[in-house]
Amino acid sequence: MKNVFVSSAAAVLLVALPLQAFEMFDIDINKRIDRNKALIQQYKEAVSKLEKENKYMLDQKAKHPELYVKKPLFENLKDKYIYRIKLNGAKSEALNFMIKDNIVTLSMNMKREEKNDYGYFYNSQYFSSSYAIAEDVQQEKITHKIEGDYFTIEMPKK
């Protein structure tokens, strides 16, 4: 009798466990479809934001094309050295240029406030760059100027 009971219990478990396991993998297709729809909507919103950001950047590039022209930052020509520092939209009045002890120093202290469709922005930056003057440079003839979005330092050779 005991063996029959054990055998019956084992048979019930053997039949019930696969059915129960099968139910664990039963997927509610409607929930899955709803989840996919939500993800599709989320991605559409993200794509829309990226498209707006690209439009804004293209508008800025169209307004100020000189800010996006690439030039070499250093040139060693026959008659002079040329150093260029990208200003990234800095105003010339924020620049400080100095020659002292055979070193050329350019520094900027920029503060910028901007309000647009995306919000209000306040930005403060400080930049400093120094270059040693080579021995073959005529220090008294060093010149500097702003070309588009670059601060250019020309150091004539002796």
C-alpha positions as a printed NumPy array, in Angstrom:
array([[  0.   ,   0.   ,   0.   ],
       [  2.799,   2.329,   0.909],
       [  4.491,   1.636,  -2.445],
       [  1.271,   2.395,  -4.341],
       [  0.899,   5.702,  -2.526],
       [  4.498,   6.684,  -3.227],
       [  4.121,   5.643,  -6.859],
       [  0.883,   7.631,  -7.183],
       [  2.406,  10.708,  -5.586],
       [  5.437,  10.432,  -7.853],
       [  3.207,  10.097, -10.917],
       [  1.186,  13.176,  -9.949],
       [  4.364,  15.192,  -9.417],
       [  5.84 ,  14.01 , -12.707],
       [  2.716,  15.123, -14.572],
       [  2.091,  18.331, -12.581],
       [  5.642,  19.743, -12.579],
       [  5.978,  20.024, -16.37 ],
       [  2.558,  21.661, -16.584],
       [  3.456,  24.117, -13.822],
       [  6.825,  24.822, -15.454],
       [  5.085,  25.401, -18.773],
       [  2.835,  28.007, -17.121],
       [  5.917,  29.869, -15.841],
       [  7.   ,  30.416, -19.437],
       [  3.54 ,  31.388, -20.595],
       [  3.893,  34.909, -22.035],
       [  1.033,  37.346, -22.06 ],
       [  1.339,  38.585, -25.625],
       [ -0.814,  41.651, -24.957],
       [  1.568,  42.86 , -22.217],
       [  4.502,  42.318, -24.55 ],
       [  2.8  ,  44.306, -27.342],
       [  1.964,  47.144, -24.928],
       [  5.565,  47.211, -23.695],
       [  6.862,  47.364, -27.271],
       [  4.465,  50.219, -28.089],
       [  5.731,  52.152, -25.063],
       [  9.346,  51.596, -26.133],
       [  8.577,  52.729, -29.682],
       [  7.019,  55.942, -28.309],
       [ 10.018,  56.52 , -26.054],
       [ 12.416,  56.139, -29.   ],
       [ 10.311,  58.465, -31.173],
       [ 10.572,  61.151, -28.482],
       [ 14.352,  60.664, -28.212],
       [ 14.744,  60.895, -32.003],
       [ 12.62 ,  64.047, -32.028],
       [ 14.87 ,  65.649, -29.381],
       [ 17.992,  64.748, -31.385],
       [ 16.477,  66.236, -34.547],
       [ 15.704,  69.49 , -32.691],
       [ 19.261,  69.586, -31.309],
       [ 20.718,  69.069, -34.805],
       [ 18.505,  71.839, -36.191],
       [ 19.691,  74.196, -33.443],
       [ 23.365,  73.368, -34.149],
       [ 22.904,  73.816, -37.906],
       [ 21.206,  77.186, -37.288],
       [ 24.145,  78.283, -35.111],
       [ 26.616,  77.14 , -37.759],
       [ 24.701,  79.084, -40.436],
       [ 24.679,  82.251, -38.275],
       [ 28.41 ,  82.08 , -37.428],
       [ 30.246,  80.037, -40.093],
       [ 33.595,  81.557, -39.075],
       [ 33.385,  79.667, -35.781],
       [ 33.524,  76.345, -37.582],
       [ 36.457,  76.842, -39.989],
       [ 39.388,  74.565, -39.1  ],
       [ 42.938,  75.875, -39.341],
       [ 46.242,  74.383, -38.185],
       [ 47.134,  75.534, -34.67 ],
       [ 50.855,  75.765, -35.41 ],
       [ 52.807,  76.461, -38.579],
       [ 56.577,  76.645, -39.012],
       [ 57.087,  78.659, -42.177],
       [ 60.394,  79.815, -43.712],
       [ 60.075,  83.372, -42.435],
       [ 57.864,  83.017, -39.331],
       [ 56.113,  80.849, -36.766],
       [ 52.333,  81.039, -36.547],
       [ 50.366,  80.028, -33.44 ],
       [ 46.575,  79.906, -33.494],
       [ 44.308,  79.579, -30.498],
       [ 40.641,  78.679, -31.112],
       [ 38.481,  81.235, -29.333],
       [ 35.191,  79.308, -29.411],
       [ 33.174,  82.47 , -29.733],
       [ 35.111,  84.538, -27.146],
       [ 34.994,  88.298, -27.584],
       [ 38.234,  90.16 , -28.267],
       [ 37.752,  92.366, -25.19 ],
       [ 38.055,  89.253, -22.995],
       [ 41.607,  88.581, -24.282],
       [ 44.825,  89.541, -22.534],
       [ 48.044,  89.25 , -24.582],
       [ 51.456,  89.638, -22.943],
       [ 55.134,  89.109, -23.826],
       [ 57.469,  88.752, -20.86 ],
       [ 60.753,  86.897, -20.235],
       [ 60.77 ,  85.247, -23.688],
       [ 57.265,  83.874, -23.147],
       [ 54.075,  84.834, -24.977],
       [ 50.938,  84.464, -22.843],
       [ 47.332,  84.693, -23.904],
       [ 44.588,  84.556, -21.287],
       [ 40.824,  84.963, -21.383],
       [ 38.226,  85.402, -18.7  ],
       [ 34.845,  84.834, -20.312],
       [ 31.379,  85.138, -18.886],
       [ 28.415,  84.469, -21.098],
       [ 24.684,  84.57 , -20.529],
       [ 22.255,  83.189, -23.057],
       [ 18.517,  82.739, -23.151],
       [ 16.882,  80.715, -25.921],
       [ 14.03 ,  78.278, -26.502],
       [ 15.876,  75.627, -24.487],
       [ 16.331,  77.701, -21.328],
       [ 18.664,  80.2  , -19.639],
       [ 22.39 ,  79.526, -19.53 ],
       [ 25.205,  81.194, -17.619],
       [ 28.758,  80.138, -18.364],
       [ 32.048,  81.351, -16.897],
       [ 35.376,  80.14 , -18.246],
       [ 39.034,  80.989, -17.817],
       [ 41.705,  80.055, -20.333],
       [ 45.448,  80.646, -20.401],
       [ 48.08 ,  79.483, -22.847],
       [ 51.795,  80.29 , -22.899],
       [ 54.419,  79.728, -25.575],
       [ 58.181,  79.998, -25.297],
       [ 59.683,  82.333, -27.839],
       [ 62.288,  80.576, -29.958],
       [ 65.792,  82.061, -30.106],
       [ 65.502,  82.786, -33.818],
       [ 62.436,  85.071, -33.353],
       [ 62.514,  88.874, -33.564],
       [ 60.576,  89.666, -30.378],
       [ 59.948,  93.307, -31.237],
       [ 58.121,  92.269, -34.44 ],
       [ 55.709,  89.765, -32.88 ],
       [ 52.152,  90.561, -33.959],
       [ 48.752,  89.228, -33.056],
       [ 45.308,  89.483, -34.594],
       [ 41.913,  87.848, -34.623],
       [ 41.018,  85.864, -37.741],
       [ 37.451,  84.575, -37.585],
       [ 37.374,  82.42 , -34.457],
       [ 41.154,  82.179, -34.069],
       [ 43.602,  84.37 , -32.197],
       [ 46.716,  84.335, -34.374],
       [ 50.225,  85.101, -33.14 ],
       [ 52.892,  85.627, -35.789],
       [ 56.542,  85.431, -34.727],
       [ 58.918,  86.554, -37.513],
       [ 62.238,  84.724, -37.704],
       [ 65.602,  86.556, -37.739]])
